[in-house]
Amino acid sequence: MAKDESFDVVSQVDMQEVDNAVQQASREISQRFDLKDSGASIAFDRAAATLTFAAPSDFVLKQVRDIMSTKLVKRSLDLKAISWDKPEAASGGSSRLVGHIVNGIEAEIARTINKDIRETKLKVKVQIEGEKLRVTSASRDTLQEVINLLRGKDYGIPLQFENYR
């Protein structure tokens, strides 16, 4: 019997890259002429996986978010990995925005991915293992078809394909 081939579907964010992007964005905010003394700031909580922006107005808050987005994209991090709350009013007429970094595939999204793979009628076996999915098949070509299918769909989170063997 031939050995089955497999790969894992995961959704992970490199927290060190996020930290580096936050440091670059903070440096740009402190040096940019229009934002230098505005009181805008970015805080990153690695343990809670959250980004918190504080700014004196909604306009400055949008500028800070744009700066952060550009730094994340330059570091090859997908912007779908951050789910943003609604901007909220803070003390002194300032604004605050919190973004949660999504790590892992939630059970509901995993079931949706599993269902989409099964609907293709390809000869693959999908197992949900915690926050990742393992796709197994006898043919590497079939696994490539599954990867292309998943790349073509939008699940609201970035997907990576690991342990392809």
C-alpha positions as CSV (number, residue, x, y, z in Angstrom):
1,M,0.0,0.0,0.0
2,A,1.3,3.4,-0.9
3,K,2.0,5.9,1.8
4,D,-0.6,8.7,2.0
5,E,0.5,12.3,1.5
6,S,-0.7,15.1,3.7
7,F,-0.5,18.7,4.7
8,D,-1.9,21.0,7.5
9,V,-4.1,24.0,7.0
10,V,-3.2,26.6,9.7
11,S,-3.7,30.3,10.4
12,Q,-0.8,31.7,12.3
13,V,0.7,35.1,12.8
14,D,4.4,35.7,13.7
15,M,4.1,37.8,16.8
16,Q,7.7,39.0,16.5
17,E,6.9,40.5,13.1
18,V,3.9,42.2,14.6
19,D,6.1,43.6,17.3
20,N,8.6,44.8,14.8
21,A,5.9,46.5,12.7
22,V,4.5,48.2,15.9
23,Q,8.0,49.6,16.7
24,Q,8.4,50.9,13.1
25,A,5.0,52.5,13.1
26,S,5.6,54.1,16.5
27,R,8.9,55.5,15.3
28,E,7.2,56.9,12.2
29,I,4.5,58.5,14.3
30,S,7.0,60.2,16.5
31,Q,9.0,61.5,13.5
32,R,6.2,62.6,11.1
33,F,5.5,66.3,11.1
34,D,1.7,66.1,11.2
35,L,1.7,63.4,14.0
36,K,4.7,64.3,16.0
37,D,3.1,66.1,19.0
38,S,-0.4,64.8,18.5
39,G,-0.4,62.3,21.3
40,A,-1.1,59.4,19.1
41,S,0.2,56.0,20.3
42,I,0.3,52.3,19.5
43,A,0.4,49.6,22.2
44,F,0.9,45.9,21.5
45,D,0.0,43.3,24.1
46,R,1.7,40.1,23.0
47,A,0.0,37.9,25.7
48,A,-3.5,39.0,24.8
49,A,-2.6,39.4,21.1
50,T,-4.1,42.9,20.8
51,L,-3.1,46.2,19.2
52,T,-4.5,49.4,20.9
53,F,-4.4,52.7,19.1
54,A,-5.0,56.0,20.9
55,A,-5.3,59.3,19.2
56,P,-6.8,62.7,19.9
57,S,-9.3,62.5,17.0
58,D,-10.9,60.1,14.6
59,F,-8.9,61.6,11.7
60,V,-5.6,61.0,13.5
61,L,-6.7,57.5,14.5
62,K,-7.4,56.6,10.8
63,Q,-3.9,57.9,9.9
64,V,-2.3,55.8,12.7
65,R,-4.2,52.7,11.5
66,D,-3.1,53.3,7.9
67,I,0.6,53.6,9.0
68,M,0.3,50.4,11.0
69,S,-1.4,48.6,8.0
70,T,1.4,49.6,5.7
71,K,4.1,48.4,8.2
72,L,2.2,45.0,8.5
73,V,2.0,44.6,4.8
74,K,5.7,45.4,4.3
75,R,6.5,42.6,6.8
76,S,4.3,40.2,4.8
77,L,1.6,39.9,7.4
78,D,-2.0,39.6,6.1
79,L,-4.4,42.3,7.2
80,K,-7.2,39.7,7.6
81,A,-5.3,38.4,10.6
82,I,-6.5,41.4,12.6
83,S,-10.2,41.8,13.6
84,W,-10.9,45.4,14.5
85,D,-13.4,46.6,17.1
86,K,-15.4,49.8,16.6
87,P,-13.6,53.0,17.5
88,E,-14.6,54.1,20.9
89,A,-14.4,57.5,22.6
90,A,-11.8,57.8,25.4
91,S,-11.3,60.5,28.0
92,G,-10.6,64.0,27.0
93,G,-12.3,63.7,23.6
94,S,-9.8,61.3,22.3
95,S,-10.4,58.0,20.4
96,R,-9.3,54.5,20.9
97,L,-9.3,51.5,18.6
98,V,-8.5,47.9,19.5
99,G,-7.5,45.2,17.1
100,H,-7.4,41.5,18.0
101,I,-4.8,39.3,16.3
102,V,-6.4,36.0,15.1
103,N,-4.3,32.9,15.7
104,G,-5.6,29.5,14.8
105,I,-8.7,28.4,12.9
106,E,-12.0,28.6,14.9
107,A,-14.2,25.5,15.0
108,E,-16.9,27.1,12.8
109,I,-14.5,28.2,10.1
110,A,-12.8,24.7,10.2
111,R,-16.2,23.1,9.6
112,T,-16.8,25.4,6.7
113,I,-13.4,24.6,5.2
114,N,-14.1,20.8,5.7
115,K,-17.5,21.1,4.0
116,D,-16.0,23.0,1.1
117,I,-13.4,20.4,0.6
118,R,-15.9,17.5,0.8
119,E,-18.2,19.2,-1.8
120,T,-15.4,18.9,-4.4
121,K,-15.8,15.1,-4.3
122,L,-12.0,14.7,-4.4
123,K,-10.6,11.6,-2.7
124,V,-9.2,13.3,0.4
125,K,-9.7,12.8,4.1
126,V,-10.0,15.9,6.3
127,Q,-9.4,15.9,10.1
128,I,-10.0,18.8,12.4
129,E,-7.2,18.8,15.0
130,G,-7.7,21.6,17.4
131,E,-6.9,24.9,15.6
132,K,-5.7,23.2,12.4
133,L,-6.9,20.8,9.7
134,R,-5.0,17.9,8.3
135,V,-5.8,16.9,4.7
136,T,-4.7,13.4,3.6
137,S,-4.7,11.8,0.2
138,A,-2.9,9.1,-1.8
139,S,-2.2,11.6,-4.6
140,R,-0.1,14.8,-4.4
141,D,-2.0,16.2,-7.3
142,T,-5.2,15.9,-5.4
143,L,-3.6,17.8,-2.5
144,Q,-2.5,20.5,-4.9
145,E,-6.1,20.9,-6.1
146,V,-7.3,21.3,-2.5
147,I,-4.6,23.9,-1.8
148,N,-5.7,25.8,-5.0
149,L,-9.3,25.6,-4.0
150,L,-8.6,27.0,-0.5
151,R,-6.5,29.8,-1.9
152,G,-9.4,30.8,-4.1
153,K,-11.9,31.1,-1.3
154,D,-12.1,33.8,1.4
155,Y,-12.7,32.6,4.9
156,G,-11.9,35.9,6.6
157,I,-8.6,34.7,8.0
158,P,-5.2,34.1,6.3
159,L,-4.5,30.4,5.6
160,Q,-1.1,28.8,5.5
161,F,-0.2,25.3,4.3
162,E,2.4,23.4,6.3
163,N,4.0,20.0,6.7
164,Y,3.4,19.1,3.1
165,R,4.7,15.5,2.8
